[in-house]
């Protein structure tokens, strides 16, 4: 038994080290296959011995669901921070403190993460309690949920009692990944993280792949720190993920420069922040300043321009998608949020409207975060004359009686609803699909109106005479449409699968399916059992694919497409991913590009075979640099990563004829 326990301890040490290198340092040293071998050997030993050690990574799988959360009284009060919403208020904070005491004007500066505040208690080197902040004095015991967070160490070097404060977050890349593989979509990363941690089932928490950024030591037994920098280093030494920005500066002017820089760069981050945290670096100086009833005087949070405001909900309209789902859209009294005028916002579905108590004529909270579509967060203030939002009973486009599937409102008139038909044809013609860019949505609307074109194959039967009947269609424009249609007939399998518009099948999933099945004949015979074996394809996505392919109407339309000349070609025959400049390379973008948005640059990188990443590591192949590049450029230079200017990137793009 002793030998097996010793082997278990050795395995735990190796696995936890590999996890730390992978998740915290972003510098893996172990292959997935090797990690799996160690992990499942540990699982076998735990079954044989009946022992699961506290530091075992198997504890991160998630235990049984809880009946309720127990209350936790915090050892020390978790105080909130005073807020400064302008540089004038920041300077006022400093001036007030100058009048109270003399101190060294040296400041630590770091991000203010937008997630859920947590306090983790360690005793004898092991995690014993994970708790939410609550009201600062009493929180909720979420230990089992916290154990599933991949960047929370279950054991640390320090053996005295220590309480580490930090933020539970869901990275934006993880949010996108989750939404690709789950039927019920998460709307934003902050709520996703908070909801995961406060979920009674730890296995549900585990599914969201959260991270924990440690930023403060609330209590420590048997040790003291002179500076915030020392605390920060202690957290690093004990295996915690910490803010990559953390800087100590010697003037408030340098603080201002850092804040301005981060404000410009925050849209490129893989996590949400809503400001910056400024602390006097010298802890004795902070203690001398003391606390108010609410805040420690030696710390302040600089808040970026508000991302959530209130507005009057004027109306709710229902938009029909290509799949027939109706989405409620809020029509708002215009409100400026972070420099953008917002007049429309998503409401997702009718159940959400009811849950949030939203009424037409009432004031609602509107949130816009990191360039995502604005959304309604809830009712802010009911007003006289406000009214409930009515669930529609007929399609606003074709007046067909609607049906309800789970939380969704659906128009079942799939082949007769003009809006669905036009949206499908427009999607089929889009760049990432069949790339018939000469056919705009307006042109497709006119073609439907004149000739009742209602399926993909009809597009390839268009005649010169039919196109000539459209307004402003002269010979040159007609030639352009006919040439684009003819050119699109030779299409890669991934684009063809994507163009079919199968629900929940995006371009990445389409590429994965094409790579696996090689040709359409194999893909057409796929089964649910096969599909769920592929990475990132859930049972819901798999059943949707099989249902689409087995639908007689869809089978007939695909047959017609082949009859009009659509030809599936090998991915390798194109100027695309397989032989592109970035084929198989990991690429990081940093700074502001003047010629395009970062999203557009990311698409070009993917078209040239590359994979974009948010962080620079030894596995990064290229870093593309725009204006004000930040710390990623410095890290790239230190690691010897190849750096490309925007001009060099544009030359590569043009050489490969990427439009």
PASERO-43120 format. One record per residue (C-alpha): residue in three letters; x, y, z; chain. Coordinates in steps of 0.1 Angstrom, whole numbers. Each point is the difference from the previous one (the first is absolute). Example, Ala and Ser with C-alpha at 12.3 -4.5 7.8 and 13.67 -1.06 7.14 Angstrom:
BEGIN
ALA  123  -45  78  A
SER  14  34  -7  A
//
This chain:
BEGIN
UNK  0  0  0  A
UNK  28  24  9  A
UNK  18  -6  -34  A
UNK  -33  9  -18  A
UNK  -5  31  21  A
UNK  36  11  -9  A
UNK  -7  -6  -37  A
UNK  -32  20  4  A
UNK  19  29  15  A
UNK  25  -1  -28  A
UNK  -27  0  -26  A
UNK  -19  29  16  A
UNK  32  20  1  A
UNK  7  -6  -37  A
UNK  -36  7  -11  A
UNK  -4  31  21  A
UNK  33  13  -14  A
UNK  -12  -7  -36  A
UNK  -33  18  7  A
UNK  18  30  15  A
UNK  23  2  -31  A
UNK  -30  -4  -24  A
UNK  -26  23  16  A
UNK  20  25  20  A
UNK  32  4  -19  A
UNK  -15  -8  -34  A
UNK  32  -20  -7  A
UNK  -9  -37  -1  A
UNK  29  -25  4  A
UNK  -21  -32  -1  A
UNK  -20  -15  -29  A
UNK  -37  -7  4  A
UNK  7  -37  -4  A
UNK  26  -1  27  A
UNK  -23  21  23  A
UNK  -29  -25  -6  A
UNK  23  -29  8  A
UNK  9  15  34  A
UNK  -35  11  8  A
UNK  -17  -33  -6  A
UNK  27  -19  19  A
UNK  -8  22  29  A
UNK  -37  -7  -4  A
UNK  7  -37  0  A
UNK  21  3  32  A
UNK  -27  20  18  A
UNK  -26  -27  -9  A
UNK  24  -28  12  A
UNK  9  17  33  A
UNK  -33  18  7  A
UNK  21  31  8  A
UNK  -3  35  -17  A
UNK  26  23  13  A
UNK  -10  37  5  A
UNK  24  13  -27  A
UNK  -11  -26  -26  A
UNK  -10  16  -33  A
UNK  -30  -25  -1  A
UNK  -16  23  25  A
UNK  -5  25  -28  A
UNK  -25  -23  -18  A
UNK  -29  12  22  A
UNK  -17  -18  28  A
UNK  -37  -7  6  A
UNK  -25  29  -2  A
UNK  -6  20  32  A
UNK  -34  5  15  A
UNK  8  36  9  A
UNK  29  24  8  A
UNK  12  3  35  A
UNK  9  34  14  A
UNK  37  9  7  A
UNK  10  27  24  A
UNK  32  16  -14  A
UNK  30  0  23  A
UNK  5  37  -10  A
UNK  -25  22  -17  A
UNK  4  1  -38  A
UNK  -3  37  -6  A
UNK  -10  16  -33  A
UNK  20  28  -16  A
UNK  -7  36  -4  A
UNK  -8  9  -36  A
UNK  15  27  -22  A
UNK  -17  5  -33  A
UNK  23  27  -14  A
UNK  36  11  4  A
UNK  -13  30  19  A
UNK  -15  -23  26  A
UNK  32  -21  0  A
UNK  21  31  8  A
UNK  -26  10  27  A
UNK  5  -34  17  A
UNK  37  6  1  A
UNK  -3  35  13  A
UNK  -23  -11  28  A
UNK  25  -26  11  A
UNK  29  25  -2  A
UNK  -18  21  26  A
UNK  -4  -30  24  A
UNK  36  -14  0  A
UNK  34  1  -16  A
UNK  7  -30  -22  A
UNK  22  -11  -29  A
UNK  -18  6  -33  A
UNK  6  -34  -15  A
UNK  -29  -18  -14  A
UNK  -9  -36  -11  A
UNK  -23  0  -30  A
UNK  -20  -30  -13  A
UNK  -32  -8  -19  A
UNK  -34  0  17  A
UNK  -14  -32  -11  A
UNK  -37  -2  -8  A
UNK  -10  -34  15  A
UNK  -10  -13  35  A
UNK  22  8  30  A
UNK  11  -31  20  A
UNK  20  -7  32  A
UNK  20  -32  2  A
UNK  12  -13  33  A
UNK  31  -23  2  A
UNK  11  -18  31  A
UNK  30  -24  2  A
UNK  6  6  -37  A
UNK  -35  -12  -11  A
UNK  -31  18  -12  A
UNK  -26  -3  28  A
UNK  -27  27  -9  A
UNK  -10  19  -30  A
UNK  -26  28  6  A
UNK  -17  28  -19  A
UNK  5  35  13  A
UNK  -37  4  9  A
UNK  -5  32  20  A
UNK  36  0  10  A
UNK  -6  -15  34  A
UNK  -20  -32  -9  A
UNK  3  -18  -33  A
UNK  -11  -34  -15  A
UNK  21  -32  3  A
UNK  8  -9  -37  A
UNK  30  -23  8  A
UNK  -11  -28  -22  A
UNK  -6  24  -29  A
UNK  33  17  5  A
UNK  19  -33  -1  A
UNK  -11  -5  -36  A
UNK  17  33  -11  A
UNK  30  -10  -20  A
UNK  23  28  13  A
UNK  -9  -4  37  A
UNK  29  -20  16  A
UNK  -14  -27  23  A
UNK  33  1  20  A
UNK  27  27  4  A
UNK  35  2  14  A
UNK  -9  22  30  A
UNK  -12  -21  29  A
UNK  -13  28  23  A
UNK  -36  12  -2  A
UNK  -5  25  -29  A
UNK  -31  15  -16  A
UNK  5  9  -36  A
UNK  -24  24  -17  A
UNK  -6  0  -37  A
UNK  -25  0  -29  A
UNK  -17  -30  -16  A
UNK  -4  7  -37  A
UNK  -9  -17  -33  A
UNK  23  10  -28  A
UNK  -17  12  -32  A
UNK  16  -28  -20  A
UNK  -15  -25  24  A
UNK  -34  17  -2  A
UNK  1  -3  -38  A
UNK  11  -36  2  A
UNK  -28  -8  25  A
UNK  -26  16  -23  A
UNK  12  -20  -30  A
UNK  -7  -33  18  A
UNK  -31  8  21  A
UNK  -36  5  -11  A
UNK  -7  26  27  A
UNK  23  29  -7  A
UNK  17  21  27  A
UNK  -4  37  -6  A
UNK  31  15  17  A
UNK  31  -11  18  A
UNK  -6  17  33  A
UNK  -35  -15  6  A
UNK  13  -33  -13  A
UNK  27  -1  26  A
UNK  -22  11  29  A
UNK  -27  -25  -11  A
UNK  25  -28  -2  A
UNK  14  6  35  A
UNK  -34  4  15  A
UNK  -13  -31  -16  A
UNK  -8  -28  25  A
UNK  14  -26  -24  A
UNK  38  2  -1  A
UNK  0  -20  -32  A
UNK  -18  29  -17  A
UNK  27  23  13  A
UNK  27  -22  -14  A
UNK  -16  1  -35  A
UNK  7  38  -3  A
UNK  38  -2  3  A
UNK  3  29  24  A
UNK  32  17  11  A
UNK  10  17  33  A
UNK  22  30  1  A
UNK  15  6  35  A
UNK  7  36  10  A
UNK  0  4  38  A
UNK  9  -17  32  A
UNK  -28  7  25  A
UNK  15  -19  29  A
UNK  33  -19  6  A
UNK  12  -17  32  A
UNK  37  2  8  A
UNK  12  22  -28  A
UNK  -1  37  -9  A
UNK  6  20  -32  A
UNK  15  35  -4  A
UNK  -14  7  -35  A
UNK  -28  -10  -24  A
UNK  28  -12  -23  A
UNK  11  -25  27  A
UNK  -36  -13  3  A
UNK  -2  -3  -38  A
UNK  32  -20  0  A
UNK  -12  -23  28  A
UNK  -31  -8  -21  A
UNK  22  -9  -30  A
UNK  23  -21  22  A
UNK  -30  -20  13  A
UNK  -13  -8  -35  A
UNK  -28  25  -4  A
UNK  -10  16  -33  A
UNK  6  37  4  A
UNK  -7  31  -21  A
UNK  26  1  -28  A
UNK  -1  38  0  A
UNK  10  6  37  A
UNK  24  30  1  A
UNK  15  22  28  A
UNK  4  36  -11  A
UNK  14  31  18  A
UNK  -24  27  -11  A
UNK  -37  7  -5  A
UNK  8  12  -35  A
UNK  14  -34  -9  A
UNK  -32  -15  15  A
UNK  -21  22  -23  A
UNK  21  -11  -30  A
UNK  -6  -37  8  A
UNK  -37  5  4  A
UNK  -3  18  -33  A
UNK  20  -28  -17  A
UNK  -21  -27  15  A
UNK  -32  18  -9  A
UNK  11  -1  -37  A
UNK  11  -37  2  A
UNK  -28  -15  21  A
UNK  -21  -10  -30  A
UNK  28  -24  -11  A
UNK  0  -19  34  A
UNK  -12  -35  4  A
UNK  -17  10  33  A
UNK  -23  27  12  A
UNK  13  30  21  A
UNK  -20  30  11  A
UNK  29  21  13  A
UNK  34  1  17  A
UNK  10  -5  37  A
UNK  25  24  15  A
UNK  16  -7  34  A
UNK  27  17  20  A
UNK  28  -26  -4  A
UNK  13  5  35  A
UNK  -23  -20  23  A
UNK  10  19  32  A
UNK  -10  33  -17  A
UNK  -34  -15  -8  A
UNK  -5  -12  36  A
UNK  9  35  12  A
UNK  -27  15  -22  A
UNK  -25  -25  14  A
UNK  -36  -6  -12  A
UNK  -32  18  -4  A
UNK  -32  -18  10  A
UNK  -1  -14  -36  A
UNK  34  2  -16  A
UNK  37  -3  7  A
UNK  15  35  -6  A
UNK  32  -13  -16  A
UNK  -17  -16  -29  A
UNK  -23  12  -28  A
UNK  -17  -14  -31  A
UNK  1  21  -31  A
UNK  -32  -9  -19  A
UNK  -1  2  -38  A
UNK  -30  17  -17  A
UNK  -32  -17  10  A
UNK  -10  -30  -20  A
UNK  -35  -3  16  A
UNK  -26  28  0  A
UNK  -38  2  0  A
UNK  -23  9  -29  A
UNK  -36  0  -8  A
UNK  -13  -31  -18  A
UNK  -22  14  -28  A
UNK  -10  -33  -16  A
UNK  10  -36  -7  A
UNK  1  -13  -36  A
UNK  4  -36  -10  A
UNK  26  -9  -27  A
UNK  -3  -32  -20  A
UNK  33  -19  -6  A
UNK  9  -24  -28  A
UNK  -8  -29  23  A
UNK  -34  13  8  A
UNK  8  10  36  A
UNK  -15  34  11  A
UNK  23  22  20  A
UNK  -14  29  20  A
UNK  19  32  -5  A
UNK  -4  30  23  A
UNK  -6  34  -15  A
UNK  15  26  24  A
UNK  1  37  6  A
UNK  35  8  -13  A
UNK  26  -2  27  A
UNK  38  5  -2  A
UNK  20  -29  15  A
UNK  38  3  -1  A
UNK  -1  23  -30  A
UNK  -25  -20  -20  A
UNK  -37  10  -5  A
UNK  -21  -31  8  A
UNK  -36  -1  -14  A
UNK  -6  -38  -3  A
UNK  10  -29  23  A
UNK  -6  -37  0  A
UNK  -25  -17  23  A
UNK  9  -36  -10  A
UNK  -35  -16  5  A
UNK  -34  4  16  A
UNK  9  -19  32  A
UNK  28  25  6  A
UNK  -24  29  -3  A
UNK  -23  -16  26  A
UNK  29  -9  23  A
UNK  14  35  -1  A
UNK  -34  16  5  A
UNK  5  23  -30  A
UNK  -29  22  -11  A
UNK  -5  24  -30  A
UNK  -1  35  13  A
UNK  22  -7  30  A
UNK  37  8  6  A
UNK  24  -29  -4  A
UNK  37  -6  6  A
UNK  20  -1  -32  A
UNK  35  -15  0  A
UNK  27  1  -27  A
UNK  32  -19  8  A
UNK  32  -3  -22  A
UNK  -18  6  -33  A
UNK  -27  -27  5  A
UNK  -35  7  -12  A
UNK  -18  22  27  A
UNK  -24  -20  22  A
UNK  -27  8  24  A
UNK  10  -11  35  A
UNK  -33  6  18  A
UNK  -27  24  11  A
UNK  14  32  16  A
UNK  -33  19  7  A
UNK  -36  -7  -8  A
UNK  -19  30  -13  A
UNK  -37  10  -2  A
UNK  -15  -13  -32  A
UNK  26  -28  -5  A
UNK  -13  -33  -14  A
UNK  10  -36  -2  A
UNK  18  -13  -31  A
UNK  -24  -23  -19  A
UNK  12  -32  -14  A
UNK  -8  -1  -38  A
UNK  -24  -26  -12  A
UNK  6  4  -38  A
UNK  31  6  -20  A
UNK  5  38  -6  A
UNK  11  -8  -36  A
UNK  -23  -27  -14  A
UNK  -27  -1  27  A
UNK  3  -38  6  A
UNK  -10  -11  35  A
UNK  31  -4  21  A
UNK  12  -30  20  A
UNK  21  -2  31  A
UNK  30  -23  6  A
UNK  15  3  35  A
UNK  6  38  4  A
UNK  0  7  -37  A
UNK  -28  15  -21  A
UNK  0  -15  -35  A
UNK  -16  7  -34  A
UNK  -6  -35  -15  A
UNK  -5  13  -35  A
UNK  36  -9  -9  A
UNK  -4  0  -38  A
UNK  -27  27  -3  A
UNK  10  28  24  A
UNK  16  27  -21  A
UNK  23  12  28  A
UNK  14  -34  7  A
UNK  6  -7  -38  A
UNK  17  34  -5  A
UNK  22  -5  31  A
UNK  10  -35  -11  A
UNK  9  11  -35  A
UNK  19  30  13  A
UNK  20  -23  24  A
UNK  6  -25  -28  A
UNK  15  27  -22  A
UNK  22  15  28  A
UNK  38  2  -1  A
UNK  7  -29  23  A
UNK  -26  -22  -17  A
UNK  -3  -1  -38  A
UNK  16  35  -4  A
UNK  -25  14  -25  A
UNK  6  36  12  A
UNK  -17  15  -31  A
UNK  -33  -11  14  A
UNK  -8  24  28  A
UNK  -30  -5  23  A
UNK  -19  28  -18  A
UNK  6  -18  -33  A
UNK  -12  -33  14  A
UNK  -31  18  14  A
UNK  -8  13  -34  A
UNK  6  -34  -17  A
UNK  -24  -16  25  A
UNK  -26  27  -6  A
UNK  2  -3  -38  A
UNK  7  -37  -6  A
UNK  -8  -17  34  A
UNK  35  -15  1  A
UNK  -1  -20  32  A
UNK  28  -25  0  A
UNK  37  0  -5  A
UNK  0  -18  -34  A
UNK  -24  27  -14  A
UNK  29  25  2  A
UNK  20  -21  -25  A
UNK  -29  1  -25  A
UNK  -2  38  -2  A
UNK  1  13  -36  A
UNK  15  31  -14  A
UNK  -35  12  -9  A
UNK  -13  -5  36  A
UNK  29  20  14  A
UNK  -4  28  -26  A
UNK  -35  6  14  A
UNK  15  12  33  A
UNK  5  37  6  A
UNK  35  12  -7  A
UNK  11  -33  -15  A
UNK  20  7  -31  A
UNK  22  -24  -20  A
UNK  31  4  22  A
UNK  -19  -7  32  A
UNK  -19  -29  -16  A
UNK  33  -15  -11  A
UNK  14  4  35  A
UNK  -30  -20  15  A
UNK  1  -27  -26  A
UNK  38  -4  3  A
UNK  -2  -1  38  A
UNK  -27  -27  -2  A
UNK  21  -21  -24  A
UNK  32  5  21  A
UNK  -18  -11  31  A
UNK  -9  -34  -14  A
UNK  34  -13  8  A
UNK  0  0  38  A
UNK  19  -16  28  A
UNK  -20  -24  21  A
UNK  4  21  32  A
UNK  -16  30  -17  A
UNK  -28  -21  -15  A
UNK  -9  -15  34  A
UNK  0  35  15  A
UNK  -21  14  -28  A
UNK  -27  -26  6  A
UNK  -9  19  31  A
UNK  -2  -29  24  A
UNK  -9  14  34  A
UNK  30  3  24  A
UNK  25  -9  -27  A
UNK  24  30  -3  A
UNK  30  2  -23  A
UNK  23  -16  25  A
UNK  -23  -30  5  A
UNK  -5  -2  -38  A
UNK  38  -2  -5  A
UNK  3  -27  26  A
UNK  -28  -20  -17  A
UNK  17  4  -34  A
UNK  34  -11  14  A
UNK  -16  -31  16  A
UNK  -23  -12  -28  A
UNK  21  11  -30  A
UNK  -29  0  -25  A
UNK  -37  8  0  A
UNK  -10  -36  -5  A
UNK  16  -10  33  A
UNK  -14  30  18  A
UNK  -36  -7  -13  A
UNK  1  -34  17  A
UNK  13  12  34  A
UNK  -16  -12  32  A
UNK  -6  17  34  A
UNK  23  -26  16  A
UNK  29  9  -24  A
UNK  -5  38  4  A
UNK  0  1  38  A
UNK  35  -16  -1  A
UNK  13  31  -17  A
UNK  14  29  21  A
UNK  -25  28  8  A
UNK  -30  -18  -15  A
UNK  -27  -5  26  A
UNK  -29  -23  -2  A
UNK  -23  29  -8  A
UNK  22  11  -30  A
UNK  4  -36  -12  A
UNK  -38  -7  0  A
UNK  -6  33  -18  A
UNK  25  -10  -27  A
UNK  -15  -35  -5  A
UNK  -35  14  0  A
UNK  9  25  -27  A
UNK  17  -26  -22  A
UNK  -29  -25  3  A
UNK  -27  25  -8  A
UNK  -14  -9  -35  A
UNK  -4  36  -10  A
UNK  36  8  8  A
UNK  12  -31  -18  A
UNK  -19  10  -31  A
UNK  14  35  0  A
UNK  36  -12  4  A
UNK  -6  -24  -29  A
UNK  -12  30  -21  A
UNK  31  20  9  A
UNK  22  -28  -14  A
UNK  -22  -2  -31  A
UNK  5  37  -7  A
UNK  38  -4  1  A
UNK  11  5  36  A
UNK  32  -20  4  A
UNK  17  -8  33  A
UNK  38  4  -3  A
UNK  28  -9  23  A
UNK  10  25  26  A
UNK  36  -4  -12  A
UNK  -10  12  -35  A
UNK  -7  35  13  A
UNK  21  29  11  A
UNK  -13  -5  35  A
UNK  9  -14  34  A
UNK  21  -30  -11  A
UNK  26  19  -19  A
UNK  -5  35  14  A
UNK  29  21  14  A
UNK  -11  -7  36  A
UNK  -8  -37  -5  A
UNK  2  -17  33  A
UNK  14  31  17  A
UNK  -12  17  32  A
UNK  -4  38  -4  A
UNK  -5  28  25  A
UNK  -13  35  -8  A
UNK  9  29  21  A
UNK  -6  38  -3  A
UNK  -25  19  -23  A
UNK  0  -8  -37  A
UNK  -7  30  -23  A
UNK  -11  -20  -31  A
UNK  -25  -24  16  A
UNK  -16  -11  33  A
UNK  16  -27  20  A
UNK  -29  -24  -8  A
UNK  6  5  -37  A
UNK  38  -6  5  A
UNK  -9  -32  19  A
UNK  -21  -13  -29  A
UNK  28  7  -24  A
UNK  24  -20  22  A
UNK  -24  -29  1  A
UNK  -4  1  -38  A
UNK  37  -3  -3  A
UNK  0  -30  23  A
UNK  9  16  33  A
UNK  -14  -1  34  A
UNK  -4  32  21  A
UNK  9  1  36  A
UNK  -4  27  27  A
UNK  33  -6  18  A
UNK  36  -2  -10  A
UNK  20  -32  10  A
UNK  29  -20  -12  A
UNK  -25  -18  -23  A
UNK  -10  32  -18  A
UNK  13  2  -36  A
UNK  -8  36  -9  A
UNK  -11  32  17  A
UNK  -16  26  -23  A
UNK  5  35  14  A
UNK  -22  31  -4  A
UNK  1  34  17  A
UNK  6  0  39  A
UNK  8  -38  1  A
UNK  5  -3  38  A
UNK  17  -28  20  A
UNK  -6  -27  -26  A
UNK  26  15  -23  A
UNK  26  1  28  A
UNK  -8  -37  9  A
UNK  3  -9  -37  A
UNK  34  16  -2  A
UNK  12  -17  32  A
UNK  -10  -34  -13  A
UNK  14  6  -35  A
UNK  -35  -2  -17  A
UNK  -1  13  -36  A
UNK  -17  34  -1  A
UNK  -19  13  -30  A
UNK  -10  36  -5  A
UNK  -34  9  -14  A
UNK  16  8  -34  A
UNK  16  -34  -1  A
UNK  -33  -17  9  A
UNK  -17  19  -28  A
UNK  26  -11  -25  A
UNK  -5  -37  10  A
UNK  -38  5  -3  A
UNK  3  15  -35  A
UNK  25  -26  -12  A
UNK  -26  -27  8  A
UNK  -28  19  -17  A
UNK  -21  3  32  A
UNK  -26  27  -6  A
//
